[in-house]
Amino acid sequence: MSTSKRSRLDRFLSAKLGINRGDVRLMLAKKHVMVDGIAATDIQQQVNAFTHVALVDQAGGDSVTVLQDNQPQYWMMNKPIGVVSATADEQHKTVIDLLPASDVSDLHIAGRLDLNSSGLLLLTNDGRWSRALSEPSAGVGKCYRVRLEKPLTEDYIQAFAEGMYFSYEDITTRPVVLTIISDYVAELRLVEGRYHQIKRMFGRFRNPVLALHRISIGNLLLDETLMPGQYRPLTDREVKEIV
């Protein structure tokens, strides 16, 4: 089952065991199916990717066959420059390659970074959680630190706050809060992630971006103890309070 989908229990069991739904009803009537440790009786009970489902030995013994026992995973990584935000790539090392093989099952990236960008990257096998971070309606802010080739001026602040029109997609970007840190460094806070958006916005000023580093997503700050390429699991509190 996809880590982002829900299914009725009878459909899940029918597909998992290769049996018809009539047989599923009989198994439930005999209380041979345990869902999260409780005997299931309702064919319409909802099952998701992280629901624990087990089959009790039909002879009445103690034997239990586990049909599903997935655990949600949430990882924070300090993505290094030169590594691709992808699960597989023929030319470059990917962020998945930086993780132990035992920890990468069904992981996907929640908010990609370009090859030459660095900073906070989130990986998970929980599709609903990652969608909640990326859906425009959620308005989850992302903060970046940018180093530029040419000096910044106050004109940048208003231009970014007003949004910029890109004719290729026929869209106007949502307002971006730009804070000037020094002559060549700015911090940006935005709530969308159009294709190469930051570089293209600075391109309007003909000011190339030399370095782009993501500092935060929502309320979650990049752990400063993580060196480039290092990672750690999120705490339960971080998972819940990121938005």
Secondary structure, DSSP 8 states (H G I E B T S, - for coil): --TT-EEEHHHHHHHHHT--HHHHHHHHHTT-EEETTEE---TT-EEETT--EEEE-TTSSS-EEEEE-----EEEEEE-TT-BSSS--SSS-BTGGGS-GGG-TT-EESS---TT-EEEEEEES-HHHHHHHH-GGG---EEEEEEESS---THHHHHHHH--EETTTTEE----EEEEEETTEEEEEES---TTHHHHHHHTTT--EEEEEEEEETTEE--TT--TT-EEE--HHHHHH--
